[in-house]
Amino acid sequence: MAIFAGKGKGQGISYVQGERKAIVPAKSMLDALLSECRTFAEEVARGEATLKNAAVDIKPPDPLPRGMAGCA
């Protein structure tokens, strides 16, 4: 689970196992991250998901938001 946030717009992008899930407002990032973790844990417990053992390649948005040049 991860949330990538940068300068501007006051929001981030949440990812679960490399899959983009949602645009998250800055004030809700920690709550969203905890919620994604709990949801994923429940899916694993029900046998609906498994933890990947592979490297995850997350690509930043293209184009990068203004002020984030050189971050990729």
QUIFENBEL-V847526 format. One record per run of one state. SS is the DSSP state (~ for helix, > for strand, _ for the rest). FROM is the first residue (numbers start at 1). TO is the last residue. Records with the same first field share a line. If there is no record, write none. Layout:
SS->FROM-TO + FROM-TO
This chain:
_->1-1 + 6-10 + 17-18 + 46-72
>->2-5 + 11-16 + 19-25
~->26-45
